[in-house]
Every structure is written in C-alpha cells, then in structure tokens.
Amino acid sequence: MSPETLTGQVAIITGAAGGLGRAFALAFAAAGAAVVVADRNEAGATLLAEEITTQGGAALAVALEVTQARSAEAMAERAEAWGGRIDILLNNAAIYAGLERKPFWELDEAEWDRVLAVNLKGAWLCAKAIFPAMRRRSYGKIVNVASATVFSGSPLWAHYVASKGALIALTRSMAREAGDYGVTVNALAPGFTLTDASLGLMEDAASYGVSRGAIKRASYPDDMAGAALFLASPASNFITGQTLIVDGGRQFL
Ligand SMILES: NC(=O)c1ccc[n+]([C@@H]2O[C@H](COP(=O)([O-])OP(=O)(O)OC[C@H]3O[C@@H](n4cnc5c(N)ncnc54)[C@H](OP(=O)(O)O)[C@@H]3O)[C@@H](O)[C@H]2O)c1
C-alpha cells in the first residue's frame, strides 16, 4: 500500500495519548492524514500532537471523555471545524490498564459498569457523534479496536472480554446500517501486545503467548499499525462488518 494512502484525510483516534493509540496516530500521520489526537489525558494528547507537528505532520489535540455524549459531540465539532471533514474514526480508547484479574464471581459491580461504559458505550457515542459528518460526504471508515481475548475466552477479566465481544457485535450491526451511506465499520482485534498498559498486567508480559504463535515473537504497537491503516483506507472499501485478528497467528478462526 502506498505510504500516501491517507493523504488529505482527517482521522480521529481516541485514547491516542499512549500505547497502541500513539502508534496508530504516528502511522496515520506518516501516511498523510491530519490526525485528531483525542484522549482524556489532554496533556499526553497535546505532547503527541506537538510531536507529529514537529515531524511535519498535521495534528490537533482534543480532550475527550468517551462516556459523555457532549464530549464526543464537541470532539466531532472541533475535528470537522479544524480539518473540514472527518474520514476516519479509530475507536481505541478503553479501560485496559490497571484492571485487576479476578474470577467473574469476584468482579466489582462498579468496575463492570465502568468497563462497559468506556469500552462499549464510549465507542458507540463517538461513532454517533461523527457519523453525520461522514454521511454528508458519503464516505467514512470506522475502526473499532476490539481484542483477540474475545476468541480465546481469556479468563479473569470477564467484564473486559464481554465489552470487546459486544464491541464486535456493535461493529456488525453498525456496518449493516452504515453501508448505504458509504461508511464501512470494521474491528481490529489485537493479540497481547507490549504497551505500558499490558506490561502492568503481568510479570511475564514480554514472553506471554509467544510460544502459541505461528510467528514466535512478542507483539509491539507498530505491529498493529498496518492493519489499522488498511481498515482505515480506501483499500478496504468493500470490506465491512469484519474483525481482523492481528496476533502473529496465536489463534486461527
Ligand atoms: N495492549 C494489548 O495487549 C491489547 C490487546 C488487545 C486489545 N487492546 C486494546 O487496544 C487499545 C489500546 O490499548 P493500550 O494497551 O494502548 O492501552 P492504554 O495505554 O490503556 O490505552 C487506552 C487509552 O484510552 C484512554 N482512555 C481510557 N478511558 C478513557 C475515557 N473514558 N475517555 C477517553 N480516553 C480514555 C486511556 O487514557 P488513560 O491513560 O488516562 O487511562 C489511554 O490513553 C484498547 O482498546 C485495548 O483494549 C490492547
């Protein structure tokens, strides 16, 4: 795929201040997109937007709380006013860092609600906020960052796995509704990937899952960027409602 594949396009990436979101933002900017770096961590978003701008790219930092409809709407308004259009929404923000692994019978109800609110409702609210801008131009790419844990039934964080499974279901339903408007909706399901968030989840993070892969090495944020670029670019215009697992072949569906 040409490195210029997103030239002239405006891409919103949520939860972009660090981890996978940062890798997506840098890759999209390198591919020519004007990137809206949206995160509840406004200082982190501002730093990354400055880094992209310093490298010659275009970026705007926006404070975003994905569970608040008004915040998602304000993000969409600022993005469109800044870039004149919205081509891409990458729903990457999630509660993932800091989750304590527990059996379902010990999970805290308030934590369950928070995980579902951010990981599922947040993605819907952001999609709802940006969709009118995409519909006006009859073009758009929505990419939801799910997780390969959905397919392995990863234990000890049922709320997280359920939120990502529901996000895949949401992806399919939204895809059916958005198709008539030139908008594709797909999910990217990363396998266990080394970020600050995942490194904090377990002591043996660097080697976790490696032996199960067809490609036997750890996964890094940059490994996710190509698949995200593909699903966000016109190269995937006839693909919708799908989930692309990116895990070095740790599981096959
Ligand atoms: N790393 C992996 O192994 C892996 C595997 C499969 C799927 N994923 C998915 O990939 C995505 C990125 O993961 P990551 O490892 O990069 O984790 P991360 O660093 O924790 O990234 C999540 C980002 O979302 C932000 N965020 C959380 N709640 C938010 C809210 N309510 N409103 C706006 N922003 C919010 C976080 O901000 P704060 O830093 O302030 O919390 C953070 O910047 C997530 O969707 C995760 O579920 C990761």
The ligand as an SDF file (V2000), in Angstrom:
LIG
                    3D

 48 52  0  0  0  0  0  0  0  0999 V2000
   -2.0860   -3.8760   24.6550 N   0  0  0  0  0  0  0  0  0  0  0  0
   -2.7020   -5.0320   24.4070 C   0  0  0  0  0  0  0  0  0  0  0  0
   -2.1770   -6.1330   24.6410 O   0  0  0  0  0  0  0  0  0  0  0  0
   -4.0850   -5.0290   23.8130 C   0  0  0  0  0  0  0  0  0  0  0  0
   -4.5980   -6.2350   23.3190 C   0  0  0  0  0  0  0  0  0  0  0  0
   -5.8740   -6.2510   22.7700 C   0  0  0  0  0  0  0  0  0  0  0  0
   -6.6040   -5.0810   22.7050 C   0  0  0  0  0  0  0  0  0  0  0  0
   -6.0770   -3.9260   23.1900 N   0  0  0  0  0  0  0  0  0  0  0  0
   -6.8810   -2.7130   23.0660 C   0  0  0  0  0  0  0  0  0  0  0  0
   -6.0970   -1.7330   22.4100 O   0  0  0  0  0  0  0  0  0  0  0  0
   -6.4670   -0.4430   22.8720 C   0  0  0  0  0  0  0  0  0  0  0  0
   -5.2410    0.2970   23.3920 C   0  0  0  0  0  0  0  0  0  0  0  0
   -4.6370   -0.4720   24.4160 O   0  0  0  0  0  0  0  0  0  0  0  0
   -3.2880    0.0100   25.1470 P   0  0  0  0  0  0  0  0  0  0  0  0
   -2.5280   -1.2010   25.5030 O   0  0  0  0  0  0  0  0  0  0  0  0
   -2.6330    1.0490   24.3250 O   0  0  0  0  0  0  0  0  0  0  0  0
   -3.8880    0.6030   26.4940 O   0  0  0  0  0  0  0  0  0  0  0  0
   -3.8810    2.0740   27.1040 P   0  0  0  0  0  0  0  0  0  0  0  0
   -2.4960    2.6390   27.0160 O   0  0  0  0  0  0  0  0  0  0  0  0
   -4.5060    1.9860   28.4340 O   0  0  0  0  0  0  0  0  0  0  0  0
   -4.7660    2.8920   26.0900 O   0  0  0  0  0  0  0  0  0  0  0  0
   -6.0610    3.2530   26.3430 C   0  0  0  0  0  0  0  0  0  0  0  0
   -6.1760    4.7450   26.1900 C   0  0  0  0  0  0  0  0  0  0  0  0
   -7.5600    5.1060   26.3370 O   0  0  0  0  0  0  0  0  0  0  0  0
   -7.6350    6.2060   27.2380 C   0  0  0  0  0  0  0  0  0  0  0  0
   -8.9210    6.2180   27.9080 N   0  0  0  0  0  0  0  0  0  0  0  0
   -9.3460    5.3850   28.8970 C   0  0  0  0  0  0  0  0  0  0  0  0
  -10.5640    5.7310   29.2960 N   0  0  0  0  0  0  0  0  0  0  0  0
  -10.9450    6.7940   28.5480 C   0  0  0  0  0  0  0  0  0  0  0  0
  -12.1080    7.5950   28.5050 C   0  0  0  0  0  0  0  0  0  0  0  0
  -13.1290    7.3720   29.3420 N   0  0  0  0  0  0  0  0  0  0  0  0
  -12.1800    8.6040   27.6160 N   0  0  0  0  0  0  0  0  0  0  0  0
  -11.1330    8.8430   26.7840 C   0  0  0  0  0  0  0  0  0  0  0  0
   -9.9800    8.1440   26.7920 N   0  0  0  0  0  0  0  0  0  0  0  0
   -9.9040    7.1120   27.6700 C   0  0  0  0  0  0  0  0  0  0  0  0
   -6.5210    5.9490   28.2130 C   0  0  0  0  0  0  0  0  0  0  0  0
   -6.2250    7.1100   28.9540 O   0  0  0  0  0  0  0  0  0  0  0  0
   -5.5350    6.9460   30.4120 P   0  0  0  0  0  0  0  0  0  0  0  0
   -4.1220    6.6090   30.1510 O   0  0  0  0  0  0  0  0  0  0  0  0
   -5.7470    8.2820   31.0280 O   0  0  0  0  0  0  0  0  0  0  0  0
   -6.2740    5.8390   31.1150 O   0  0  0  0  0  0  0  0  0  0  0  0
   -5.4000    5.5070   27.2700 C   0  0  0  0  0  0  0  0  0  0  0  0
   -4.7290    6.6140   26.7080 O   0  0  0  0  0  0  0  0  0  0  0  0
   -7.5550   -0.6630   23.9160 C   0  0  0  0  0  0  0  0  0  0  0  0
   -8.8190   -0.5960   23.2800 O   0  0  0  0  0  0  0  0  0  0  0  0
   -7.2830   -2.0760   24.3900 C   0  0  0  0  0  0  0  0  0  0  0  0
   -8.4300   -2.6720   24.9400 O   0  0  0  0  0  0  0  0  0  0  0  0
   -4.8340   -3.8680   23.7490 C   0  0  0  0  0  0  0  0  0  0  0  0
  1  2  1  0
  2  3  2  0
  2  4  1  0
  4  5  1  0
  4 48  2  0
  5  6  2  0
  6  7  1  0
  7  8  2  0
  8  9  1  0
  8 48  1  0
  9 10  1  0
  9 46  1  0
 10 11  1  0
 11 12  1  0
 11 44  1  0
 12 13  1  0
 13 14  1  0
 14 15  2  0
 14 16  1  0
 14 17  1  0
 17 18  1  0
 18 19  2  0
 18 20  1  0
 18 21  1  0
 21 22  1  0
 22 23  1  0
 23 24  1  0
 23 42  1  0
 24 25  1  0
 25 26  1  0
 25 36  1  0
 26 27  1  0
 26 35  1  0
 27 28  2  0
 28 29  1  0
 29 30  1  0
 29 35  2  0
 30 31  1  0
 30 32  2  0
 32 33  1  0
 33 34  2  0
 34 35  1  0
 36 37  1  0
 36 42  1  0
 37 38  1  0
 38 39  2  0
 38 40  1  0
 38 41  1  0
 42 43  1  0
 44 45  1  0
 44 46  1  0
 46 47  1  0
M  CHG  2   8   1  16  -1
M  END
$$$$
